[in-house]
Amino acid sequence: MVPMMPRVLAVAILSVSLAVGCTARMGDLVIVSSHSVNVSPEPLRAGAEGQDCAYRFLPILLGGLPIGKWVPNIEDAMDRAIETTPDGNLLTNVVMYQTVWSVILMNGTCLKVRGDVGVER
């Protein structure tokens, strides 16, 4: 019979060696607040949405092979929301969503932004 301690040590080493992580820059926000502030843009359109996604093939192998880009960018999602309205140049009342999905050999991450498009007065 094998002593219990080497098994526990082997499982611990295997678990640590399989743990991976990463950090990605998601974008730059010019003005951000989680509280009410006195900003008075001229409203143009309510409920505009934009999103940016990244997809990976074989995600288990070294983080996967990107199909396009590695990670979605929050700036691109915001720009797409603003571009839905001609003359718009800012978003107010912004809500951000992240969706992550996985199917056997592929996974994806999408960032979606919803807000009111306005123009600076």
C-alpha positions in Angstrom: 0.0 0.0 0.0 1.3 3.4 -1.0 1.5 6.0 1.8 -1.2 8.8 1.6 1.2 11.7 1.8 2.9 11.2 -1.7 -0.6 10.9 -3.3 -1.7 14.2 -1.7 1.6 15.8 -2.8 1.2 14.5 -6.3 -2.4 15.8 -6.6 -1.3 19.2 -5.2 1.6 19.5 -7.7 -0.6 18.5 -10.6 -3.4 20.9 -9.6 -0.9 23.8 -9.3 0.7 23.0 -12.6 -2.7 23.0 -14.4 -3.7 26.4 -13.0 -3.3 29.2 -15.5 -4.4 32.8 -15.8 -4.0 36.0 -17.8 -4.5 39.7 -17.7 -5.7 41.7 -20.7 -6.2 45.5 -21.2 -9.9 46.0 -22.0 -9.9 49.7 -23.0 -9.7 53.3 -21.9 -12.7 55.1 -20.5 -12.5 58.9 -20.6 -15.2 59.7 -18.0 -16.5 57.1 -15.6 -18.6 57.3 -12.5 -20.8 54.9 -10.5 -22.6 57.9 -9.0 -24.8 60.6 -10.4 -22.8 63.5 -11.8 -23.8 66.8 -13.5 -23.1 66.0 -17.1 -25.5 67.6 -19.6 -25.0 66.2 -23.1 -27.7 66.7 -25.7 -29.4 63.3 -25.9 -29.7 61.7 -29.4 -30.7 58.1 -28.9 -31.6 55.9 -25.9 -30.6 52.2 -25.7 -27.8 52.0 -28.2 -25.8 48.8 -28.1 -22.4 47.8 -29.3 -20.3 44.7 -28.8 -16.9 43.2 -29.4 -16.1 39.5 -29.3 -13.0 37.2 -29.4 -13.1 33.5 -30.2 -10.5 30.7 -29.6 -10.1 27.3 -31.1 -8.8 24.5 -28.8 -8.9 26.7 -25.6 -7.3 24.0 -23.4 -4.0 24.0 -25.3 -1.9 27.0 -24.2 -4.9 29.3 -24.0 -6.2 28.4 -27.4 -5.6 29.5 -31.0 -7.2 32.9 -31.5 -9.6 33.4 -34.4 -9.0 37.1 -35.0 -7.9 38.6 -31.6 -7.2 37.2 -28.2 -9.6 39.3 -26.1 -12.5 41.6 -26.8 -11.9 45.3 -26.3 -14.4 47.5 -24.3 -13.4 50.6 -26.4 -14.5 48.9 -29.6 -17.8 47.9 -28.1 -18.4 51.5 -26.9 -17.4 52.9 -30.3 -19.8 50.6 -32.1 -22.6 51.7 -29.8 -21.8 55.4 -30.5 -21.5 54.8 -34.2 -25.2 53.7 -34.3 -26.1 57.4 -34.1 -24.8 60.0 -36.6 -23.2 63.0 -34.8 -23.1 61.1 -31.5 -19.8 61.3 -29.6 -20.5 60.0 -26.0 -22.5 57.5 -24.0 -24.4 58.1 -20.8 -26.2 55.6 -18.5 -23.9 52.9 -19.6 -24.3 49.3 -18.6 -21.6 46.7 -19.6 -22.1 43.0 -20.0 -19.7 40.1 -20.5 -20.8 36.8 -22.0 -18.5 33.7 -22.0 -19.4 30.5 -23.8 -17.6 27.2 -24.5 -18.4 24.3 -26.9 -16.0 21.3 -26.8 -13.2 22.7 -29.0 -14.0 26.4 -29.1 -14.9 29.2 -26.8 -15.7 32.9 -27.0 -15.9 36.0 -24.9 -18.1 39.0 -25.8 -18.3 42.4 -24.2 -21.5 44.3 -24.8 -22.2 48.0 -24.0 -25.7 49.5 -23.8 -26.3 53.2 -23.2 -27.7 56.5 -24.3 -25.9 58.2 -27.2 -25.4 62.0 -26.8 -23.4 64.8 -28.3 -21.3 67.3 -26.3 -23.0 70.7 -26.1 
